[in-house]
Amino acid sequence: MQLKFWIDSTLNSYAQIFFSTNKVLAIFLLVVCFFYPISAIISILFVIAINALSLLIGLNKEWIKDGVYGFNAVLLSISLVRLYEINSVFVLVCVSSMVLLLINTVWISTMLAKYNAPMVSLPFLFTFWIVSLGIRTLPDLEINEMTLLETFQETNQSDFFYQVAHSMDFLQLPKAIEVYLKTLGSVFFQPTIFAGVLISIGLIYFSRITFTLTLIGLFVAFIFYNLIGANVNDLNVNLTGANYIFMAIALGGFYLIPNKWTYLLVIIMVPVLLLLYLFFNKILLVFQLNAFTFSFTVCVVLTMFLLNHRAIHKYLHIVSIQYYSAEKTIYKYVSSLNRFKNAHFFKFSLPFWGEWKVTQGYDGKITHLNEYKHALDFSIVDFEEKTYQNNGASLKDFYCYNKPVLAPADGYVYFLENTIEDNPIGEVDVENNWGNTIVINHLNGLYSQISHIKKDSFKVQIGDFVTKGTLLATCGNSGRSPEPHIHFQIQLNPMIGWTTLHYPLAYFIEKEKVENIKTKLSLKYFEVPKENSVIQAVKPDEVLSQTFQFHPGKKIKLTSLDGNQYEWEILTNAWNTSYIYCPKSKSFAYFVNDGTLFYFIDFEGDKKSLLFDFYLACNRVILGVYSNLEVEDQIPLHYFSNKVVKFIQDIIAPFYLFTKISYKSIFVEINNEHEPTDFQIQSKVNMQFFGRNKTDKQYALTFVNKQLTTFEIDNQTKFLCEF
């Protein structure tokens, strides 16, 4: 375990230079470093030492593992080895530099964190400048002429590592491609085509988006250098070209969600970065210092500072959770946007039991007009779409009359009107428009109003605290109401009849007719019910809810028919997010149970694990048993299995998504429609290209006495479940 930590922290320190934690990319970068072996060895020792010191003094272990403290150490050590002869004084300088670098890293990252700005390579630059200025007077520290490119090229052409590094320099490539490859290699002071090819391969394996951004950043810079008459070969010297590559990665797809606007931002910022480089290079030359990546650092810090201070976040969206992968970032962002775009809304439920029809919806042509347009009217209808039985002459003939009215959410009863008699059928009371009404204060600036209630039917009084589903009163026909119905609206003021607010309802089931006879149930979440739709509130099943109530400390055991056993544990992280952990595959599946739905919000780990299949199977499950009710959802695209298609999708993902992974679950084989105990949830995951289903995976979860007993994958692999 400890060995893995040191391997990960070391490799990540190299990968972090390209804003990554990908081990394959890190190995390619290490190979390039070993074109000058002593430099590679010292950089590895430098990284291990600074990570050990960070661990010793108690810095964030995850940051150490991710290479946050180590990547500046790679740049600093390579720069020092490049400039100075290795002797006892050099070793002493390296040790002192390492301590100073760690201090600078913690100080700079803390200072910039106050402004939500990244530190990027500032610790490396400040430390290098301090050291290079301070040690010039040391007589025993000599300049290493052999590592300067010009001298090295002239005197060491017989060296094996030199021959390997320059083995592809004979290729006659277009100038732009040659400069690009040499610029990539120059990040590690190896401006050769072979070094650039190796890094390019590593970048393509790690991230197609990142690789594309490096091309855009450097090629746009190449064009501008030609336009202003500058020498494009200067891009290969002293990390000059690396500024444009790093800026493109940082702003194009690391700190910002990659999209067409971030790509445009990269193009716009190239000439800005050029001006910054020319400016800082002139100033630092006075002190005989190299600007290195300072212009890129300033450019990124200032840009992120600007974006963090916007009043409205449009077009350019800042990454909130860093996955160190542009593809994973954009796919999870798009998935979260589709799945949870309305999750910030307060959860209002329907104010009744059973099936009701929306007789007048938003923008209704009867009374829901102008500032009162965001309101809903509900009535009960029969199979003939009539709201009454017999001849409908009496209030009692109407199906909804005297039916329970429920609290749509938790809150305090703010106001009651209970003085108005019900109207005879067909008559309206225009003087008391709203009739008997209740207003509930939900303590978050929102108020709900329910009107046309039956007089003296209230079960609550002003000041009472009510929870969702509490019986408030019964449906009546008071106020401007020709026949019994419920009027429901959300508003921002407690006064009766205040301006209505457009606000979705959290969960409800819509009943649709299919082929005139059959009906289809579909779950709606965070939507406004449509006029003439027949809907009902979701009634969670207590036992089923408990089955999916995974409390921290609980364990789930699964046994395959051939005897393989798996044990998962329920845990909670520092952000109070619950997750299922599989020790065997070291995988995490994060979930939410809100009492109405059980759904997974994220997965990290092995996509070949059983936990990943469980994540797919239960991606979104309703906690009430409804025959043939379909629940739909989407799965993030980075779980795609077709590598060729995914490769193409990755490249164009910032502009267009032609692939989709859809999820659907349905209750089947229910033993009793009214009091079900045994049933099965079947779910299917479809992978679609251009709207066509190409591959799918099927799952089945069988419940006996409302307890999950078996989990089946593709009608082949079955697991027995034990809680």
Order of alpha helices (4+ residues) and beta strands (2+ residues): alpha-alpha-alpha-alpha-alpha-alpha-alpha-alpha-alpha-alpha-alpha-alpha-alpha-alpha-alpha-alpha-beta-beta-beta-beta-beta-beta-beta-beta-beta-beta-beta-beta-alpha-beta-beta-beta-beta-beta-alpha-beta-beta-alpha-beta-beta-beta-beta-beta
